[in-house]
Amino acid sequence: MPRFFFNHRTSKDENEVDIEGLQLPTLNDALEEASFAARGAVALADEPVRGEFIIEDEGRVPLARVPYAAEEPDGDAAYPETDGDTAS
């Protein structure tokens, strides 16, 4: 079974190199693993953050990138201000 490595890069110029990797059957499985990790990074973010997981093969050749972003919600669009009138 091939081994895939999941390097992590953030918008703060932080680079984490995966030295262990994971044995997975296919690149598609590796993409699912990286997508799961990206969703976790977004869920745990307490401030805006951008990053990506770079999937490499056993020869450390980049195969795919899985970007993610957690932005501050646009307060005006998400929660429109009202004048206190709640009548429909």
C-alpha positions as CSV (number, residue, x, y, z in Angstrom):
1,M,0.0,0.0,0.0
2,P,1.4,3.4,-0.9
3,R,2.4,6.0,1.7
4,F,1.2,9.6,1.4
5,F,2.6,12.6,3.3
6,F,0.4,15.6,4.3
7,N,2.5,18.7,4.6
8,H,0.6,21.7,6.1
9,R,1.2,25.3,5.2
10,T,-0.7,28.2,6.7
11,S,-1.1,31.9,5.8
12,K,1.2,32.8,8.6
13,D,4.1,31.2,6.7
14,E,4.1,28.2,9.0
15,N,5.2,25.0,7.3
16,E,4.8,21.6,9.0
17,V,6.5,18.7,7.1
18,D,4.9,15.4,7.7
19,I,7.7,12.9,8.3
20,E,5.6,9.8,9.1
21,G,2.9,9.9,6.4
22,L,0.0,7.4,6.2
23,Q,-0.4,4.2,4.2
24,L,-3.6,4.5,2.2
25,P,-4.9,2.5,-0.8
26,T,-5.3,5.4,-3.3
27,L,-4.7,9.1,-3.9
28,N,-8.5,9.5,-3.6
29,D,-8.3,8.2,0.0
30,A,-5.4,10.6,0.7
31,L,-7.6,13.5,-0.7
32,E,-10.4,12.5,1.7
33,E,-8.0,12.4,4.6
34,A,-6.7,15.9,3.7
35,S,-10.2,17.2,3.3
36,F,-11.1,15.9,6.8
37,A,-8.1,17.6,8.3
38,A,-8.9,20.9,6.4
39,R,-12.5,20.8,7.8
40,G,-11.0,20.3,11.3
41,A,-8.7,23.2,10.9
42,V,-11.6,25.4,9.9
43,A,-13.8,24.2,12.8
44,L,-11.0,24.9,15.3
45,A,-10.1,28.3,14.0
46,D,-10.9,31.2,16.4
47,E,-9.7,33.8,13.9
48,P,-9.5,34.1,10.1
49,V,-7.0,31.6,8.7
50,R,-6.0,30.2,5.4
51,G,-3.9,27.2,4.6
52,E,-3.4,24.1,2.6
53,F,-2.4,20.5,2.9
54,I,0.1,19.4,0.2
55,I,-0.1,15.7,-0.4
56,E,3.1,14.0,-1.5
57,D,3.9,10.5,-2.6
58,E,6.7,8.3,-1.2
59,G,9.2,10.0,-3.4
60,R,8.1,13.4,-1.9
61,V,6.6,14.4,-5.2
62,P,3.6,16.8,-4.7
63,L,0.4,15.2,-6.0
64,A,-2.4,17.5,-4.9
65,R,-3.2,20.5,-2.7
66,V,-6.2,20.8,-0.5
67,P,-6.7,24.5,0.4
68,Y,-9.0,25.8,3.2
69,A,-10.1,29.1,4.6
70,A,-11.9,30.3,7.7
71,E,-13.0,33.9,7.2
72,E,-14.7,36.3,9.6
73,P,-18.4,36.3,8.7
74,D,-19.6,39.5,7.0
75,G,-21.7,40.9,9.8
76,D,-23.8,43.1,7.5
77,A,-24.8,40.3,5.2
78,A,-25.2,37.6,7.8
79,Y,-27.0,39.6,10.5
80,P,-28.8,42.6,9.0
81,E,-29.5,45.4,11.5
82,T,-33.1,46.1,12.1
83,D,-34.7,49.2,13.6
84,G,-36.4,47.1,16.3
85,D,-39.6,46.5,14.2
86,T,-40.2,42.8,14.2
87,A,-43.6,42.9,12.5
88,S,-44.0,40.9,9.4
